[in-house]
Amino acid sequence: MTVTIEDDHGTHFLLVIRNAEGQLRWRCWNFESDAGKQLNSYLASEGILRQ
């Protein structure tokens, strides 16, 4: 899995998680309430490999 920033518009952007095949697993706009909390919850439940 990879965690990236996509659709960067300067003031807002998408936090995105994709699997090894490039399929979207999770995404959230940075301005959504609890965006970081949702990201951390997803990572805690699904895990992510460190490189």
Secondary structure by P-SEA (a helix, b strand, c coil): cbbbbccccccccccccccccccccccccccccaaaaaaaaaaaacccccc
